[in-house]
């Protein structure tokens, strides 16, 4: 079995080698002429000079009468000056001064009679109330230098200065070639083994944001000749080329080889995680990069190497990334070999930012869409201990992060529905939920990391839900319990219940899929197992843990397990059969300090809204306590 | 003469009235379906749910061999397990697991022989190195709620989740109707009295930035019926309408009347400066605004009333404006009647921001393009004294402001050329020059408000330039003098010199145009007048002050004066005749603390570059000291 080892070049060194090669090959903007009104956001490639003074004639700055200033000299309260119609001209703001006039008297200061004569009780100086030629812009003045990014006001200045067309930096064109035998274009019904190709859309959007254009080529199969031919075509048509996937060292990964055959593979393998198997090189005098197939890896490589390449093209100094200081919530272990990019969630419950690493590997793109920021751990670091003050690079604005209601704890799809309702109703906050299980909710509320927690914890002794948590964990106060929904828990099994699951004991003879430690559903399972005298080890799949009800349902639906425990709405969503076990109470533990907070109040208003009732009715398996 | 007085509604009250009317008329987004890859930057109008799990099959997470985990149980360093080809399948990352397999052994851990048998020295657990169905996204999970602005990564999540089309908020369409008898479309050759209509392009660009589309109608003459007809058309086609100019109370200003005839004029006149003559109302159930003609006034009205209207349409909470604290450099007088918006320049020479109000009235759009920020002075304030700590709303990024080389003082077009060269050469800073005259440069360098000053000050006693400034104003050091250029000063007169200006005495019989107090050229004039025994009062136009050489040239070229004093390059630009008077030395006074600063060093490198020499050769009238 062929296996190539990759290099592990430090990212800074890899970037320098790649950018130097691009610089040597004069990877730089050319000029493009565009109409001024269409230049918004573009970067000037040449200084713009005014072709016209503005105003280009002496214009009245007021509504009033235009006069030769000298005829008003001497006018005063006790020495009014009378002017005949021949001595003045009525003008509006913007009107040209007639021949011989060099001043304007404001309409408020003019007393006119029926014959058209006017009386003035104050004199005007030459050029008073007149916008002289060039007051705003003088012909020949530089309106903006090279490198200026065009704003709306600048468009106005160009047109006012008689400049209809401006020279801007042509956007670089990046060719994008997706590769891979298993890759198919986006579809709602991919076959087994077919992977939807979405990276080209992601990178096109990223490049658009950086000011580049893209041409996406058809998917190329894993054949060296085909890849080489596609690269040749793209090199002929584009300013730079990105080859997607095929940058690792698997047996079908030809990128590095093909780039070398057309130019030079400068770097193969970078000391970053995710993103290690990147290829950086040049071919036909143009920059070429091979990006890893996992989306998060590839996005990191885009940020680290392709954004600086676009900045180089524009010869611009990028603004430093916006960062905030945060306190790391849990220990992070890191490899000495890699600079690591950890996607994190930021919470600002008490004022200081708390930083929580998000789960999910390099293939989990939703770990990026949910992230508030990126925590970078340098190469040669073994990691960071909990409580460390860290700098987090922001992916969302501080304002958006500040306007968050943080609800952590047990997973239920109703949290997403409430998040959506909060947006629809324009509540002004985003509801941010994270799935750490009911016990995680207790910890988070206690340590001030969440405004509220979602819990469904059975008190085995009394058979009641959640009330005991206040006594056990908040004996001195600090939290209040607010009722949420009643929901039904049960077994999710394939349609028709082929394995005839009826009772807990039936689970011992099938493949089970479990929830993670700390989840209320896991607590319920363990309670029921104990009550029925079944040891966890008797369940095949007890260790196969999922973080959400839908993940359990998806696992059963995929045939990876024969049964799971979860809520009705998830089973319904996947067309599974559902064997009800018990009703439970899914409630909210609210940090006392935030019980009166407007976001919390709005949350419970939404929970009892007609819109929410309609949604849970459609989802099925829920009741509000008052129903 | 007809004269309507406007109201003076406080801006907050005016905004509330206007937005409430829009709210009552349900000014709100509708849905539009767009392909996911084209949704970048759009706002979701409905929550997006995954249509597909990702991965949608059990996929190998590694290159290696797929096995049933149980066949590896017991494998260890001393107890290797051998597998026949029938017991494993080679897989690459992303490949589906074959029937019966539930784990993958990494290629690094596989020892293979020529017959195709493999040996393992470690066991794998079920689902190890496998991306199980739904690991990233589970079918039915909410990928993003309503109101989310689509990012590149989110596009990836949509496509990975099998969602090809998403529902976004349709952009509102704003009709823009420019009005006015004197208004003409952008042209390089407007006639006298014709004003170039550029506001529609400025507002279209502003609205594009806020997420709205625009339809710009043809220019409408100042006739009530025509304006009413244009408004009717726009109301039928658009979601909201902006009428440009015609919102003041001049005799041709029908906006308020026409809006009232089609609906309701809610506000006519707002207590803001600039921007007072705004009209706000509704017609045919749609928001309508009349914007003042002066561009800066209109931009203020757009920011204060139209941006909140677009935010309302999207039901979004705008992020608070970014502000910085700065120290006001000079006293600002403000009217009690208006909330004032002062365009300011920000300098960060010593660390703290210094804030300098920019010259220019509401008609001067370049006062906005040059501004770094806006200082708001509340209604009911008489103004602010010099040294006050103020909050400035940023128009440019803090990073851009920080990367500035501040050169203040005497005006010369070469400063703009050097600014352009600095950008072209990618020096990493912007050269920011302001024209406060040579004496202003001395003050600015002394008080730490500029890195360097541009001066040309004649020492009457010795006939030398600039050297005496160090002795007089910096006796204890604090500044160094660096040579700049030699340039020729002289009289600028119309082509053919019709008034036969030859000597200083000739100025007493023509109309003169002067430079502002503190300008080196003004100092030169005063010196020459005194030497020749001519009193300033003998010069007709001595009080007509301009701030730049080009403004003097433009004034002479326009026939507003018969002669001015200035540099050759400005006269040449305007095709004027030039009567040389003397050579002078235009030098740079560098704050000692910044003499070694990389930006300052780069500046003098540019000053002696071949590119700069080529430019001054083309401009004419300059010499470098070494030439």
Interface residues (C-beta under 8 A of the other chain):
Chain A: X1 X3 X36 X37 X40 X47 X51 X52 X53 X54 X55 X56 X57 X58 X59 X61 X63 X90 X92 X93 X94 X95 X96 X102 X107 X108 X110 X112 X125 X126 X127 X131 X132 X133 X134 X135 X136 X137 X138 X139 X140 X141 X142 X143 X144 X145 X146 X147 X148 X151 X152 X153 X154 X155 X156 X157 X158 X159 X160 X162 X164 X180 X182 X186 X187 X188 X189 X190 X192 X193 X195 X196 X198 X199 X201 X202 X203 X204 X205 X206 X208 X209 X248 X250 X251 X252 X293 X295 X299 X315 X317 X319 X320 X360 X361 X363 X364 X365 X366 X368 X369 X397 X399 X400 X403 X413 X416 X417 X419 X420 X422 X423 X424 X426 X428 X430 X541 X543 X544 X548 X550 X551 X553 X554 X555 X557 X558 X560 X570 X573 X574
Chain B: X1 X3 X36 X37 X40 X47 X51 X52 X53 X54 X55 X56 X57 X58 X59 X61 X63 X90 X92 X93 X94 X95 X96 X102 X107 X108 X110 X112 X125 X126 X127 X131 X132 X133 X134 X135 X136 X137 X138 X139 X140 X141 X142 X143 X144 X145 X146 X147 X148 X151 X152 X153 X154 X155 X156 X157 X158 X159 X160 X162 X164 X180 X182 X186 X187 X188 X189 X190 X192 X193 X195 X196 X198 X199 X201 X202 X203 X204 X205 X206 X208 X209 X248 X250 X251 X252 X293 X295 X299 X315 X316 X317 X319 X320 X360 X361 X363 X364 X365 X366 X368 X369 X397 X399 X400 X403 X413 X416 X417 X419 X420 X422 X423 X424 X426 X428 X430 X541 X543 X544 X548 X550 X551 X553 X554 X555 X557 X558 X560 X570 X573 X574
